[in-house]
């Protein structure tokens, strides 16, 4: 565990803070938007705002400052009727992006845990399999 002045670093600090989160979000959305299985969810989406929202949410997940003021996961995603298979694709893209950027394995595991816990809020009711 990385420590500075006796205080353990958050995952956010360990990966390099805001600049690293922004780089991850940009690469992630480049990958997702290139994937025909899930790109359609973003056709009518304000992508600069979407990227900002994900950066804020990922910052919180990684233990950085909580400045997210957007809608909750269920409120934002349930109307989209996202099936579990598409949720899995997007989750895999996120983890692959973070791995490509050199994020340590313990942080990747924690992100995967958060994705597993968030699935019920994002995936359309009745399609968890």
N, C-alpha and C positions, 0 to 999 in steps of 0.2 A: 504494500500500500504506500503510495506516495504521500509524503508529509512535508509541510513547510512550517517552520517555527512551531513544531509540536502539534499542528492541526492537520488532520487528513484532508487531502484534496478531494473535491467532488469529481465525479466522472466528467462533468462539464469542464472543470479546470484541467483535468488530466489530458483531455483531447485538444485543448488549446482555446477554449472559450468560444466567443461569438463568431470569430472568423472561421473556425473549424466547423461550427454548426452550419453557418451559411454555405460553406463549400459543400458540405454533405447534402444539404437540402437542394442546392442547385444540381448536383450530380444525380441525386435521387429522382428529381422531377424530370431531368433529361432522359433518364432510363424509363421511367413510368410512361411518359408521353410517347416514347418510341415503341411501347408494347401495345399492340392492337387489342389484346385481351382486356386492358383496363384504361386505355387512353380516352375512350369515349366518356368516361365519368367527368372529364375535365374540359369537354368541348365548349361549354358556356361558362367557364369559371374564369374569374379575374386572377390569372396566374401570379402576378406580382403579389397580390394580397394573399393568395393561397400559400405561396412560398414563405411569406412573412409569418402567417399563422403557424405553419409547420415548424418554422425555426423557433418560434416562441414556445410551442408545445414541446419540441425536442429539448429545448433548454431546460424546461421544468423536469422532464423525464430524467435528464442527466444530472440533476441537482444544482442547476444554475438558478439565477434570479427568476422569480415568477412574475412575469409581466403580461401573461396571457389574459385577455379579457373577452375572448370570442365565445361562441356557443359551445355547449358541452358536446362530447362525442356523439351521444345518441341523438341529440337534437339535430346535429349537422349531417349525420349519416343515415339514420333510419329512413328518411324519405327517399333515399337513393336506391333502397332495396338491394343492397350489396350482398351477393352470395358468398358463402364461406370460401369458395375456390378463388374468387377475386381478392378477398381479404388476404388470403395466403400468398397470392402473387405479389401484392403490394408489400406485405411484411417481408417476404423473401428479398424483394428489391431493396428495401431499406437496410436489412442486415448485410446484404452483399455490398451495398454502397459503403457502409461503415467499415466493413472488412477491407474493401479496396483502398480505403483511405488510411488504413493502418490502425484502426481502433482496436485496443486490446481485447482479448477473448473474454475476460470477466465482464467488461462493459457490454460486449455483444450479448452475452448471456442475460444480463439484466434487461437489455432492450427487448430480447425475445420474451422474457417473463412479462414485461409490460404489455407487449403485443398480445400475448395469450390472455391476459386479464382484461384487455380492452375489447376483445373480440365480440363479446355479448352486446356491447354498446354500439358497435359498428355494423356487424352483420345483421341482415334483415331477420326479424323474428321468424323462427321456424326453419331457418336454413343453416344451422350450425354444423351440419355434416357435409 
